[in-house]
């Protein structure tokens, strides 16, 4: 793989990017139209569980290319490599400055925290860039967003102890962003954080804890947080989302390796993976409506709960303290959780605040949040 000179790639104007988005729509797989008519056919919250990981072992093609995925399953998303420019020198402003720009508080952000420093990255900026290479208090982080899959995910971006920058390859696998690293030019699956083509095929980036919520909920919960500035150095109209029509229907623009009719293709779910061998997916709306979910994914007992203190952000924990597996329910007032064994009170951050188990902390599981079709495409039985 050969890199496009960045001074050329980053010069692609706003109008051309819009035309590329139109081209992607025109060249989508029309056989996928009408998926909005699919409805859940199984009991709600039934997890998808698979006995194997995402990919098979590393293969080597005749030209020496290492790969985990079929090379002929990679699709062009329209824009060329770096045609969607990553943000490599991000600027940040305070929440008040962001509000003065007139952006809606209903827009989603992905937020992270490093040593007490919090930053939020609005999807309405990320939709034009998909990748932010950031450093917070000395920690190199990779903030990613795939608008086709609705997935906002944060990673640690060190490989063999060295920070590595990432960019947008312009290619897709299962309709998901394929990132590339600027050290080896390997392609990486955004949903799994795995290098799937190139010298680093099989390498996995560590997920970094993040939260996805509306901007209003984020700034009310974390008023001292900084937010990614729309002053990115690129000429983009960040009040416009070129994918707004895509979100509104059930059609897919690009093929995927499999679909599942238990949920509408673009229903938002919270997906978890346990030890690379068992997977669970939970519709966000059902978790909010029906309260805490006590489940078993593989050999791991899990708790999936909507946190009403942060706009019903979905959180996932291992529901075990020592050798004791706990069952949780919501308190009568909905302000805290109770475990059935000791009636101890628990916060929505997984900490026991009162009762016999006070002081204990549940282990949090980092989920992937996005559209159902995208989660299923990478986590089939």
Secondary structure, 3 states (H helix, E strand, C coil): CCCCCHHHHCCCCHHHHHHHHHHHHHCCCHHHCCHHHCCCCCCCCCCCCCCCCCCCCCEECCCCCEECCCHHHCEECCCCCCCCCCECCCCEEEHHHHHHCCCCCCCEEEEEEECCEEEEEEHHHHCCCCEEEEEECCEEEEEEEECCCCEEEEEECEECCEECCEEEEEEEECCEEEEEECCCCCEEECCCCEEEECCCCCCECCECCCEEEEHHHHHHHCCCCEEECCCCCCCCCCCCCCCHHHHHCCCCCCCCCCCCCCCCCCCEEEEEEECCCEEEEEEHHHHHHHCCEEEEECCEEEEEEEEHHHCCEEEEEECEECCEECCEEECCCCCCEEECCCCCEECCCCEEEECCCCCCECEECCCEEEEHHHHHHHCCC
